[in-house]
Amino acid sequence: MAASHSVLELPPSMETVSVSLIDTGARLDLPAEQFMTPEIPGYDRLAVPSYSFLITHPSGKRLLFDLSLRKDFQNLAPPFRDICTDPGSGWKVYSPRSVSDILVENGIPLDEINAIIWSHYHFDHIGDPSLFPSTTDLVVGPTFISRFAPGYPEKPDAPVRSSDWRGRSLREMDFDQHPEKVTIGRFKAIDWFGDGSFYLLHTPGHTPEHMCGLARVQPDSFILMGADCAHHPGEFRPTKQSPIPEIIQPSPLPSHPQYGTVCPGHIFAQLGYKPGSTDTPFFIPAPDYTHDFDECCRSVNGIAEFDASDQVLVLIAHDHTMLPIFKGEEDGGVGWFFPRRSLDKWREAELKKKGRWLFLEDFEVPSTES
């Protein structure tokens, strides 16, 4: 699953959007082995946020990419409601607010949201679109309608509710026939506004319809909203293009007695599914929540190519490792969550450099001193 050596070519344009990162406070605490393999000492629970992104075009049009969790998750369609509310499932779910609450609290009327894009149908991404006016479209990926419409309860086993799109336009993306279709990296893509400022990428594998968002926030600077292409940065880092450095700075192990300040990269080489390697990702997807393993690995490899580019900040929906930075632990509490500031200047702030290897803190590394 190592990424290829090809250099990613990103399409040129001077048109940009503004991207804000929304954290509703939703938190998931799930068994890690259901989502990735192998088991690595120190990391057995996926304890993570679930991000939503607000995208604002210069025309004033606004999109939401993913909606996090609905706060009344006990009202999900039964397939997800049952596992989220069953104490024996091993799943712990907490969701204090909906995205719509945060928008309204901060002066953005819901009728300004032109479309909600669901990366895929899983409960921690779909929120509750029924809280938005009928003028807000719901955008889904290929095969969604044939698999899930008309939704629960009309289709009793559907994992989504018919109320999610009742009275609004449900738009399924066709990456082969769309008039604004392009290819970026290894992915079929749609140029959403037709000006190169925001693209949808078809990234199947985790689910058949899975999509990512690629936003140009400066002419040469992008944010890739990775959704559930991966559930942990260790699924697409390190790679041959982006190996673990000999010395990792800042240290991802600040409280470690030996490696708190100077952290050599080789100490992590024995972890993961390819021991001895510093240029192969630590994890591969686990089968439980992978619709098509080979396709999923292909998409993860494609995301790794974006991640290796200095021009792209890859943010998967559940990247808990960046939470300290986003919350503002390094800048006196300003942070990067909406409404404090947008992510548009992530390059100047070196967010990628600061965050790239923070995920290594998840793993137990023994001291070599006796």
C-alpha positions, -999 to 999 in steps of 0.1 A, spaced: 0 0 0 29 24 -3 22 54 -25 37 57 -59 65 81 -67 45 102 -91 42 139 -83 6 149 -79 -5 175 -105 -31 199 -91 -52 219 -116 -44 256 -118 -69 284 -110 -69 317 -93 -104 312 -78 -106 302 -42 -132 294 -15 -130 299 23 -131 268 45 -141 268 81 -137 237 104 -167 230 126 -165 209 158 -199 203 173 -182 186 203 -194 152 191 -171 124 202 -170 88 193 -152 61 213 -151 29 193 -130 -3 192 -101 5 169 -98 -31 155 -132 -26 138 -116 1 116 -79 -7 111 -53 -34 115 -30 -45 130 -33 -38 167 -5 -15 179 4 -13 216 -12 17 233 -39 21 206 -70 1 211 -98 27 210 -107 51 183 -116 81 205 -123 109 180 -142 140 169 -163 141 137 -157 173 117 -179 193 94 -167 219 69 -183 251 59 -173 262 24 -180 298 13 -176 308 -24 -169 344 -33 -204 345 -49 -219 341 -15 -229 305 -21 -222 282 9 -218 244 12 -215 221 41 -193 191 36 -206 165 61 -228 172 91 -212 154 120 -237 136 143 -272 147 151 -275 155 187 -306 133 190 -288 102 177 -314 80 193 -336 91 164 -312 77 137 -325 50 114 -325 16 133 -292 1 118 -272 29 134 -295 38 163 -293 3 176 -255 1 178 -251 36 191 -276 31 219 -267 -5 229 -244 -5 259 -231 -39 249 -219 -28 214 -186 -13 227 -195 20 211 -197 52 231 -213 81 213 -217 117 226 -232 145 206 -241 178 224 -250 200 195 -259 199 158 -240 218 131 -272 239 125 -271 251 161 -235 263 157 -242 281 124 -273 300 138 -255 309 171 -228 325 150 -249 345 127 -252 323 96 -289 317 87 -296 282 75 -312 294 43 -277 306 32 -266 270 29 -271 260 -7 -262 224 -3 -252 197 22 -227 172 8 -227 138 25 -193 121 20 -212 89 27 -242 75 45 -227 67 79 -244 82 110 -214 103 121 -214 123 88 -251 128 80 -263 149 109 -299 160 106 -306 177 72 -343 181 81 -333 210 103 -324 230 71 -349 247 48 -361 230 17 -339 253 -4 -308 234 8 -300 205 -15 -287 172 -3 -258 159 -24 -248 122 -23 -224 100 -42 -229 73 -69 -254 44 -62 -268 61 -31 -304 64 -44 -306 29 -58 -293 14 -26 -311 35 1 -341 54 -14 -368 60 -3 -351 58 31 -364 47 65 -392 39 75 -405 34 39 -375 11 34 -373 -6 68 -336 -16 66 -323 17 52 -296 33 73 -308 69 64 -342 85 71 -365 96 43 -370 128 63 -334 137 56 -344 148 20 -382 150 21 -392 182 4 -357 190 -9 -336 182 -39 -316 149 -35 -288 151 -60 -267 120 -68 -233 128 -84 -224 111 -117 -187 113 -120 -187 99 -156 -214 121 -171 -212 154 -152 -205 184 -175 -177 196 -151 -160 163 -148 -122 162 -144 -95 139 -131 -73 149 -102 -46 124 -91 -61 90 -94 -96 102 -88 -126 111 -109 -137 146 -98 -163 173 -104 -155 210 -105 -184 221 -83 -185 258 -91 -169 254 -126 -140 277 -116 -115 254 -100 -122 265 -65 -138 234 -51 -139 198 -63 -157 166 -53 -136 135 -56 -151 100 -59 -131 79 -34 -149 46 -31 -139 17 -9 -151 25 26 -185 27 10 -194 27 -28 -205 63 -29 -177 78 -7 -166 113 -17 -139 137 -6 -138 174 -10 -109 194 -23 -110 231 -17 -86 257 -31 -81 282 -3 -53 301 -19 -42 298 -56 -15 272 -46 -30 259 -14 -57 232 -8 -75 215 19 -86 179 13 -116 169 34 -108 132 36 -140 120 54 -136 83 61 -111 75 34 -90 66 65 -99 66 102 -64 74 114 -35 93 99 -14 61 103 -33 46 74 -17 70 49 16 80 67 44 74 63 50 67 26 80 65 3 73 102 -6 69 112 30 90 88 52 94 93 90 123 117 94 155 107 113 146 132 140 109 141 145 103 177 155 83 186 174 85 154 194 52 135 192 60 121 227 63 152 249 58 134 281 82 105 274 112 104 298 136 97 270 121 111 238 102 142 251 125 166 233 146 147 208 126 119 191 144 96 166 122 83 139 136 47 139 120 39 173 86 36 155 99 13 128 90 -20 145 54 -10 149 26 -15 124 20 -41 97 54 -39 81 80 -40 109 113 -24 101 99 1 77 99 39 81 82 45 47 51 23 49 18 33 66 12 17 100 -23 5 94 -44 -10 67 -83 -8 67 -100 -35 87 -128 -55 69 -156 -47 93 -164 -12 79 -148 -16 45 -172 -22 16 -144 -31 -9 -109 -37 5 -90 -33 -27 -109 -2 -37 -104 12 -2 -66 6 -4 -65 23 -38 -83 53 -24 -61 55 7 -30 54 -16 -45 82 -36 -50 103 -5 -14 96 4 -4 112 -28 -23 144 -18 -8 142 17 27 141 3 22 174 -15 32 206 4 2 223 -13 -24 201 4 -35 198 40 -53 164 44 -79 164 71 -99 132 77 -131 135 95 -118 118 127 -83 133 130 -81 134 168 -43 141 166 -48 177 154 -73 185 182 -47 203 204 -37 226 176 -73 232 164 -84 240 200 -56 266 204 -33 250 229 -4 266 211 -18 300 205 -35 310 237 -68 295 229 -75 312 196 -75 279 177 -88 271 143 -124 261 148 -153 281 134 -160 309 142 -125 318 155 -108 317 121 -109 299 88 -83 273 77 -74 294 47 -39 303 59 -29 269 71 3 271 51 15 303 67 8 288 101 27 256 92 -2 235 104 8 206 82 44 206 95 32 209 131 6 181 128 21 156 104 36 132 130 15 139 160 -4 107 155 27 88 167 18 98 202 -9 72 200 16 43 201 35 29 231 73 31 225 95 15 252 126 34 264 158 18 251 177 27 283 178 0 309 
